[in-house]
Amino acid sequence: MLKTRFLDEMLDLMRFGEVPAALHAIYGYLHALRDNSETWPQSIEALRQHRLHGVLLEDSFLSHCFTRPRGYPGDAGLIDIIYDRKLPAAANDRAAQMFAQTTGTAPCEAVRLRREYARTLVADAHRAGQRICVLACGHFREGDDLIGQDLSGITLVDQDPLSLEVVRRNHAVQGARIEEANVFAFLRRAAQAGEQYDLVYTLGLTDYLDDRAMVLLHRLLHRVTAPGGRAVVANFRPDLMCTAWMEAVMDWTLIYREDAELAEFGRSAGFAPRTWIDPTGHIAWAELQRLDLAAAA
């Protein structure tokens, strides 16, 4: 159970300007506490009721995540903060130190590397003239290099109208098809219409899907992936140091999976999977090749 005395000591460290030391201590302490599943909810509540949590939320990154301005966790605005690491002009010194630390962690670096991989993925597919579908596209920042090019072969799907405002500003003139829709509703319509893509991918969606939803997602992916085409997914891995911090401080809870689990979802839907772990060790990837002509049931 989280001790109030520890929180008081961390608050004092923050007030004395020892911001990195305090953040590292909190990070590790929360990680140790999370092992006790019975008391973990009480530990989270104790942290959020303490003055320390308010100080932590001076960090614009942590505050955006915790307050959920778009009504859901992990929105495209938050992901942009991770990508850009642009400190707000109004940030004081303590907030600036926290921002530098929290956006510089390995999980954030994993998110930035995820974008870089997707940037290469979509650029190569676009160059080859492939039909591309991006699910839960957010701001489609991996497509920034394609601004100004003919994007008539790309379909971008998201249910957040604010995200799609950014996408339309950047890509609608170039002919991208932009769909405001729930991913599952879109995939069902696309499958019924016989639409198929050479590349279908999503970067963060599966972090929020339970196993039942994952089974359905992969079945629908198989139906809309053209023979010889690929579906690509990425999922944060379990048992990471960041998990307790994200849950307690940021109110950001994911569903974690290993690469072998991603492979099994793909294999069960009829794909030939290839998996790997990103260089930070935080994200598992699966590239799912469709080799047969028959759609999954």
C-alpha positions in Angstrom: 0.0 0.0 0.0 1.3 3.4 -0.9 2.6 5.4 2.1 1.6 9.0 2.6 5.1 9.7 4.1 6.7 8.7 0.8 4.4 11.1 -1.1 5.3 13.9 1.3 9.0 13.2 0.8 8.6 13.3 -3.0 6.7 16.5 -2.8 9.5 18.0 -0.8 12.0 16.9 -3.4 10.0 18.5 -6.1 9.8 21.8 -4.1 13.6 21.8 -3.6 14.1 21.4 -7.3 15.1 17.8 -7.4 12.6 17.0 -10.1 14.4 14.1 -12.0 15.3 12.3 -8.7 11.7 12.6 -7.5 10.2 11.3 -10.8 12.6 8.3 -10.9 11.8 7.4 -7.3 8.0 7.6 -7.9 8.3 5.6 -11.1 10.1 2.8 -9.4 8.0 2.9 -6.2 4.7 2.6 -8.1 6.1 -0.3 -10.2 6.9 -2.2 -7.0 3.4 -1.5 -5.6 1.6 -2.7 -8.6 2.6 -6.3 -7.9 0.0 -6.3 -5.1 -3.2 -6.4 -7.1 -5.4 -6.3 -4.0 -4.1 -3.0 -2.8 -3.2 -1.4 -6.1 -6.5 0.4 -6.6 -6.2 1.9 -3.1 -2.6 3.0 -3.9 -3.8 4.8 -7.0 -6.5 6.6 -5.0 -4.0 7.6 -2.3 -1.7 9.1 -4.9 -4.5 11.1 -6.7 -5.8 12.5 -3.4 -2.3 13.7 -2.4 -1.0 17.2 -3.3 1.8 15.6 -5.2 -0.5 14.5 -7.9 -1.6 18.1 -8.5 2.1 19.1 -8.8 2.7 16.3 -11.3 -0.2 17.6 -13.4 1.7 20.9 -13.9 3.4 18.9 -16.7 1.2 19.5 -19.7 1.8 16.0 -21.1 0.6 14.3 -17.9 -2.3 16.8 -17.5 -3.5 16.2 -21.1 -3.5 12.5 -20.6 -5.2 12.6 -17.2 -7.9 15.1 -18.1 -8.7 13.6 -21.5 -9.8 16.7 -23.3 -11.3 14.7 -26.1 -13.1 12.3 -23.8 -10.9 9.2 -24.3 -7.3 8.1 -23.4 -4.5 8.3 -25.9 -6.0 10.9 -28.3 -4.1 12.2 -31.3 -3.3 15.4 -29.5 -1.5 13.5 -26.8 0.4 11.5 -29.3 1.5 14.7 -31.0 2.9 15.9 -27.7 5.0 12.7 -27.6 6.1 13.1 -31.2 7.0 16.8 -31.0 8.0 17.3 -27.3 7.1 21.0 -27.7 7.0 22.6 -24.3 4.2 25.1 -23.8 5.4 28.7 -23.5 3.7 29.2 -20.2 5.4 26.3 -18.5 7.4 27.2 -15.3 10.8 25.6 -14.6 9.5 22.7 -12.6 6.9 21.9 -15.3 9.6 22.2 -18.0 11.8 19.7 -16.1 9.0 17.3 -15.7 8.0 17.6 -19.3 11.6 16.8 -20.5 11.6 13.7 -18.2 8.2 12.3 -18.9 8.3 12.7 -22.7 11.8 11.3 -22.8 11.0 7.9 -21.3 11.4 4.6 -23.2 7.7 4.2 -23.8 7.5 7.6 -25.4 10.6 6.8 -27.5 8.8 3.5 -28.5 5.8 5.6 -29.7 8.2 7.8 -31.8 9.9 4.8 -33.3 6.4 3.3 -34.1 5.7 6.4 -36.2 9.1 6.1 -38.0 8.4 2.5 -38.9 4.9 3.4 -40.1 6.3 6.3 -42.1 8.5 3.9 -44.0 5.7 1.4 -44.3 3.2 3.8 -45.8 5.7 5.6 -48.0 6.9 2.4 -49.6 3.4 1.1 -50.2 2.3 4.5 -51.7 5.4 4.5 -53.9 4.4 1.0 -55.1 0.9 2.2 -56.0 -0.7 -0.1 -53.4 -4.2 0.4 -51.9 -3.7 1.5 -48.3 -6.1 1.7 -45.4 -5.2 3.2 -42.0 -7.4 2.3 -39.1 -7.7 4.7 -36.1 -5.5 7.0 -38.1 -5.4 9.9 -35.6 -3.6 12.8 -37.2 -1.9 10.4 -39.6 1.4 12.0 -38.7 3.4 9.2 -40.4 2.0 10.5 -43.6 3.4 14.0 -43.2 6.0 13.4 -45.9 3.2 12.6 -48.4 1.5 16.0 -48.1 1.1 17.5 -51.6 1.2 14.1 -53.3 -1.7 12.2 -54.9 -3.2 10.1 -52.1 -6.3 8.8 -54.0 -5.2 5.2 -53.1 -5.2 5.9 -49.3 -8.2 5.5 -47.0 -8.0 7.1 -43.5 -10.5 6.0 -40.8 -11.1 7.5 -37.4 -14.1 8.1 -35.2 -12.7 11.4 -33.7 -13.9 14.4 -35.8 -11.2 16.6 -34.3 -8.5 14.2 -35.5 -10.1 14.2 -39.0 -10.1 18.0 -39.1 -6.3 17.8 -39.1 -6.3 15.0 -41.6 -8.5 16.9 -44.0 -6.4 20.0 -43.7 -3.3 18.0 -44.7 -4.6 15.4 -47.1 -8.1 15.9 -48.4 -7.0 18.1 -51.3 -4.7 15.3 -52.4 -7.6 12.9 -52.8 -7.3 10.8 -49.7 -10.6 9.1 -48.8 -11.4 10.1 -45.2 -14.0 8.2 -43.2 -15.4 9.3 -39.9 -16.4 5.9 -38.5 -15.9 3.3 -35.8 -13.3 1.0 -37.1 -15.5 -2.1 -36.8 -18.4 -0.5 -38.5 -16.1 0.7 -41.3 -14.6 -2.8 -41.7 -18.0 -4.5 -41.8 -19.2 -2.1 -44.5 -15.9 -2.5 -46.5 -16.1 -6.3 -46.3 -19.7 -6.3 -47.4 -18.9 -4.0 -50.3 -16.0 -6.3 -51.4 -13.4 -3.6 -50.7 -9.8 -4.9 -50.4 -6.5 -3.3 -49.6 -2.9 -4.2 -50.2 -1.9 -2.8 -46.9 -4.1 -2.3 -43.8 -2.5 -1.1 -40.6 -3.2 0.4 -37.2 -0.7 1.7 -34.7 -2.5 2.0 -31.3 -5.9 0.5 -31.7 -5.2 -3.0 -30.3 -3.9 -1.5 -27.0 -7.5 -0.9 -26.1 -9.2 -4.1 -27.5 -10.0 -7.1 -25.4 -9.4 -10.6 -26.8 -12.9 -11.0 -28.1 -12.6 -7.7 -30.0 -9.2 -8.8 -31.3 -10.6 -12.0 -32.8 -13.3 -10.0 -34.6 -10.8 -7.4 -35.8 -8.5 -10.0 -37.3 -11.4 -11.7 -39.0 -12.5 -8.5 -40.6 -8.9 -7.6 -41.5 -8.6 -10.8 -43.3 -11.7 -10.0 -45.4 -10.5 -6.6 -46.5 -6.9 -7.6 -47.1 -6.2 -8.5 -50.7 -4.6 -11.8 -51.5 -0.8 -11.3 -51.1 -1.5 -8.2 -49.1 -0.6 -7.4 -45.5 -2.2 -6.2 -42.3 0.1 -4.7 -39.6 -0.6 -4.1 -36.0 1.4 -2.9 -33.0 0.7 -3.5 -29.3 2.5 -2.5 -26.1 4.0 -5.4 -24.2 3.2 -6.5 -20.6 5.3 -6.3 -17.4 6.9 -3.0 -18.2 8.3 -0.4 -15.7 6.0 2.2 -17.3 2.7 0.4 -16.6 2.2 1.5 -13.0 3.1 5.1 -13.7 0.7 5.2 -16.6 -2.1 3.8 -14.7 -1.7 5.7 -11.4 -0.4 9.1 -12.5 -1.8 9.4 -16.1 -5.0 7.3 -15.8 -3.9 5.6 -19.0 -4.6 1.8 -19.0 -3.7 -0.4 -21.9 -4.2 -4.0 -22.8 -0.7 -5.5 -23.1 0.3 -8.4 -25.3 3.4 -10.3 -26.4 4.4 -10.8 -30.0 3.4 -14.5 -29.7 -0.2 -13.5 -28.8 -0.4 -11.2 -31.8 0.9 -14.0 -34.0 -1.8 -16.3 -32.7 -4.6 -13.8 -33.4 -3.3 -13.5 -37.0 -2.8 -17.2 -37.5 -6.3 -18.0 -36.2 -7.8 -15.6 -38.8 -6.0 -17.2 -41.7 -2.9 -15.0 -41.9 0.8 -16.0 -42.1 2.3 -13.9 -39.2 5.7 -12.4 -38.8 6.4 -10.7 -35.5 9.2 -8.7 -33.8 9.9 -6.5 -30.8 10.9 -2.8 -31.3 14.4 -1.7 -30.2 13.1 -0.3 -26.9 11.5 -3.6 -25.9 8.1 -1.9 -25.3 6.1 -2.6 -28.5 5.4 -5.9 -30.2 4.7 -5.8 -33.9 2.9 -8.3 -36.2 2.9 -8.2 -40.0 0.1 -10.5 -41.2 0.4 -11.8 -44.8 -2.7 -13.0 -46.5 -1.7 -15.9 -48.8 -5.0 -17.6 -49.7 -8.0 -16.5 -51.7 -10.7 -17.4 -49.3 -12.0 -14.9 -46.8 -12.1 -15.9 -43.1 -15.4 -16.9 -41.7 
